[in-house]
Amino acid sequence: MTPTLTPTAPLTALDRCDRCGAQAYVRVTLTAGGELLFCGHHFREHEARLRPLASDVLDETGKLTDPAPLAEHEA
């Protein structure tokens, strides 16, 4: 059996924006089927047109402003 990705699967550094190729931080799952990946910039640019067509939007743009966790050092 082949595993399938679900719309709630987190985005990774390998996911790229369909418009410009930058790292994707938003996944839009379309009601008609399929999905689109966007960087934060391009999602904001197209959000008003995409929302009515979307069954799900995974927005991880908060990762762009959240501070990175500090690595623990061994003594």
C-alpha positions as semicolon CSV with decimal commas, in nm:
position;residue;x (nm);y (nm);z (nm)
1;M;0,000;0,000;0,000
2;T;0,133;0,345;-0,092
3;P;0,092;0,612;0,176
4;T;-0,077;0,932;0,066
5;L;-0,018;1,283;0,193
6;T;-0,300;1,449;0,378
7;P;-0,373;1,822;0,362
8;T;-0,265;1,850;0,725
9;A;0,087;1,712;0,662
10;P;0,336;1,984;0,759
11;L;0,527;2,159;0,484
12;T;0,899;2,092;0,459
13;A;1,198;2,281;0,320
14;L;1,159;2,072;0,004
15;D;0,813;2,217;-0,070
16;R;0,848;2,503;-0,318
17;C;0,620;2,789;-0,421
18;D;0,439;2,717;-0,749
19;R;0,487;3,080;-0,856
20;C;0,853;3,154;-0,783
21;G;1,026;2,844;-0,643
22;A;1,092;2,990;-0,297
23;Q;1,022;2,776;0,009
24;A;0,647;2,722;0,043
25;Y;0,477;2,818;0,367
26;V;0,114;2,783;0,250
27;R;-0,068;2,484;0,100
28;V;-0,406;2,550;-0,061
29;T;-0,618;2,239;-0,120
30;L;-0,871;2,316;-0,391
31;T;-1,234;2,204;-0,365
32;A;-1,218;2,088;-0,729
33;G;-0,913;1,874;-0,645
34;G;-0,540;1,928;-0,636
35;E;-0,332;2,165;-0,431
36;L;-0,115;2,470;-0,477
37;L;0,192;2,572;-0,276
38;F;0,288;2,933;-0,213
39;C;0,553;3,138;-0,039
40;G;0,406;3,395;0,200
41;H;0,438;3,678;-0,053
42;H;0,250;3,504;-0,334
43;F;-0,019;3,367;-0,104
44;R;-0,095;3,718;0,025
45;E;-0,102;3,843;-0,335
46;H;-0,358;3,578;-0,444
47;E;-0,540;3,500;-0,116
48;A;-0,865;3,684;-0,197
49;R;-0,911;3,480;-0,516
50;L;-0,799;3,150;-0,364
51;R;-1,008;3,139;-0,045
52;P;-1,343;3,086;-0,225
53;L;-1,189;2,798;-0,426
54;A;-1,022;2,627;-0,128
55;S;-1,144;2,339;0,083
56;D;-0,843;2,379;0,314
57;V;-0,561;2,628;0,366
58;L;-0,254;2,529;0,567
59;D;-0,081;2,856;0,654
60;E;0,260;2,812;0,818
61;T;0,382;3,169;0,759
62;G;0,408;3,206;1,137
63;K;0,731;3,007;1,108
64;L;0,883;3,311;0,940
65;T;0,851;3,524;1,252
66;D;0,861;3,268;1,537
67;P;1,198;3,262;1,710
68;A;1,395;2,944;1,646
69;P;1,423;2,715;1,947
70;L;1,762;2,724;2,117
71;A;1,970;2,409;2,081
72;E;2,048;2,245;2,412
73;H;2,418;2,206;2,482
74;E;2,563;1,904;2,654
75;A;2,787;1,975;2,949
